[in-house]
Amino acid sequence: MSNRIACVGVGRMGANMARRLKESGFHVTAVYDLRRKQAQLLAQELGCEAPSRLSAVTALADVILTVVSDDDSMEALFAQKGDSLLKGAAGKLFINCATVSPATHVMVESRSQAVGAESVEACMASSITQARQGTLYLMTAGQQSACQRAEPILAKLSASRRYIGAAGTAAQVKALVNMVMNINTAGLAEGLGLGAAMGLDLGMLREVFSQTGANSRVLETDGEDMQKRDHACFFSSAHAAKDSGIAVSLAKKVRLKVPLAQAALGQYTRMVDSGLGELDKSGVAELTFPGRGPKPAKPAKASKMVPNKVQNTVQKTVRKKK
């Protein structure tokens, strides 16, 4: 297959995937993002173009990788009218890595096929470091012929892949992955927060958790960050809220009650509403640890109790609101 690849959506994940593909010998011909300056800087780094129109992106590549954040963004990329990636897309392959609703992935496949293109769902269950190193875990879905066509690219982006089934099924599994992860993260924040309120040594508590049934992957990735209030963003609380919302919506469709998922959604929604949505998901600890809590209306007082990484986010939010 041709190695001309374009990347649409070059935030924390997309940009590092583009870098990885270039280093792996693929010809990255274009990058696109609504944040034009960000796309232009990456294009300069990679030696490619940063078109202002989606149709120009499609014209420059044979394979288009999309990494955007929500259903509305995907609808805009694959719009049936006006400028979109579908213009001149016959024979092209779309690899869509966003965590969006299963119905959106089904829609993208249908619209792609209608113009003679192919579409692959490649949902990611890893973070920025893995994107840069090419060690993502990918859940794929769609026509098997399209997945086989995408395999040389996916192999350079991931350490492991699992084919799930027809379009939309990988998104269903990814929604469940993130639902459970978000529940675990919110639960860990409460456990450590309660330990702090009782005056327990949190280093000791995390060590005990790791050797017992309280152990989890998020203990490894987020436990120390919660204790130290280091919420540098790898997976934002805003994305956690969005993904938990997808899972809760799926549960409603099959009339299943998911009270823990609802509670986790409530916590992450509260973070977004408090102006802390761009903190890492570990930032949910700011809602549960004693003596903490978002103070977006009073940045001066918050500076006494919130470290720089959190305080900067709070102050930026206040300035935007003004």
ABEGO torsion letter per residue (X at the ends): XBABBBBBGBBAAAAAAAAAAAAAGBBBABBBBABAAAAAAAAAAAGBBBBABAAAAAAABABBBBBBABAAAAAAAABABEBBAABGABGBBBBBABBBBAAAAAAAAAAAAAAGBBBBBBBBABBAAAAAAGABBBBBBEBAAAAAAAAAAAAAABABBBBAEBBGAAAAAAAAAAAAAAAAAAAAAAAAAAAAAAGBBAAAAAAAAAABAABBAAAAAAAAAAAAGBABBABBAAAAAAAAAAAAAAAAAAGBBBAAAAAAAAAAAAAAAAGAAABBAAAAAAAABBGBEBBAABAAAAAAABBAAAAAAAAAAAAAAX
